[in-house]
Amino acid sequence: MILPEYQLSKEQINRYHEEGYLGPFAVCPPEEMKSILQYIDEKVLPQKSDTVHSKPGDTYINPNAQSRHLDHRIMYDLSTHPAIIDRMASIFGEDLILWRTNLWEKKPGDRETVWHQDGTYWPIEPVLNISAWLAITEATVENSCMEVIPGSHRKHIPLVKNQNDVGWELVPDPKVVDIKKAVKIELKPGEFFLFNERTLHYAGPNHSQKRRLGMAMRVTKPFVRVYSEKLYPGHTCIQIKGEDLFGLNTMGEPPTA
Ligand SMILES: O=C(O)CCC(=O)C(=O)O
């Protein structure tokens, strides 16, 4: 069941399909993100774990920032807030699997996240996903808000060798990426937007003195095979809505604490 306040209209669903993204929406008012930020800083990001690894292509991501909804209830509850999940269900239907989350931190002076299409790098088949990018701190043009190219999800951009040294080995051919069409998505803490697995997106360098932290939730359908073992040993998916009639994936339970 979708809560009526989070049900997207037909017009919004059409816009998502036309443009490859939708939002912003809010999970909570900015003040409520303060305690979550404090929790992340104290309990999530500093925690070193041998079982959490980054993957090629994720080399600049703090390994402790991957799928922490699997070991922190607060992160699980945030990732699966009905304001996010019910809007996703308006587009994808009731049966949903959360297969990954990422915390994305940009400290003052940090480099950009290059233009990319997520699905190119992901171990899922078929490549079908809806992401939410949630601002934990404010995300502005100065401190590296996300940018998207509307309609770019319609085609796969061929990959070429990355010419700069920002983490990714292969990137969509910059000659084909029309950045004049980019839309900058500034968000207050607690706001998020939705985007497609092929929507071209980017986040600029952090030119400000303010740190920027966001969290991305990756959600798919039970008929999609998720190669969890390619993320890291012991990684699991979690059924977050509806049912799973396929049994294709390694499933886990939400953390209790
Ligand atoms: O936050 C960022 O810098 C990039 C986020 C991103 O690429 C994603 O969520 O897919």
The ligand as an SDF file (V2000), in Angstrom:
LIG
                    3D

 10  9  0  0  0  0  0  0  0  0999 V2000
   27.1840   12.6350   -4.5920 O   0  0  0  0  0  0  0  0  0  0  0  0
   27.9710   12.5260   -5.5070 C   0  0  0  0  0  0  0  0  0  0  0  0
   29.0160   13.1750   -5.5680 O   0  0  0  0  0  0  0  0  0  0  0  0
   27.6880   11.5730   -6.6300 C   0  0  0  0  0  0  0  0  0  0  0  0
   26.5150   10.6970   -6.3860 C   0  0  0  0  0  0  0  0  0  0  0  0
   26.2830    9.7050   -7.4470 C   0  0  0  0  0  0  0  0  0  0  0  0
   26.9640    9.6310   -8.4350 O   0  0  0  0  0  0  0  0  0  0  0  0
   25.1710    8.7550   -7.2770 C   0  0  0  0  0  0  0  0  0  0  0  0
   24.4940    8.7770   -6.2540 O   0  0  0  0  0  0  0  0  0  0  0  0
   24.9580    7.9240   -8.1820 O   0  0  0  0  0  0  0  0  0  0  0  0
  1  2  2  0
  2  3  1  0
  2  4  1  0
  4  5  1  0
  5  6  1  0
  6  7  2  0
  6  8  1  0
  8  9  2  0
  8 10  1  0
M  END
$$$$
